[in-house]
């Protein structure tokens, strides 16, 4: 699954770099960040599943190095579905989790 996730992200990064006229090498520079994000997300999801914590998240945007083209598919709901995870998505509140830009997961915080 990691290989598929990385391949999709790399394809998007390459398309983005070449469509902006930038060198494709710029896309490869993002791969270490992408791997750290994915490793952090995998570790956090595994911990939550071991603890029996319901997977209920705020549906935020993934970082640009995960989906450099952005748009409606650059969402955590799409990424988690691609990873084969069944999760619910709600507004911020008690019991709702948030995925940080580094892939870690913690409680959502109401913003004023």
Secondary structure, 3 states (H helix, E strand, C coil): CHHHHHHHHHHHHHHHHHHCCCCCHHHHHCHHHHHHHHHHHHHHHHHHHHHCCCCEECCCECCCCCCCCCCCCCEHHHHHHHCCCCCEECCCCCCCEEECCCCCEEECCCCC
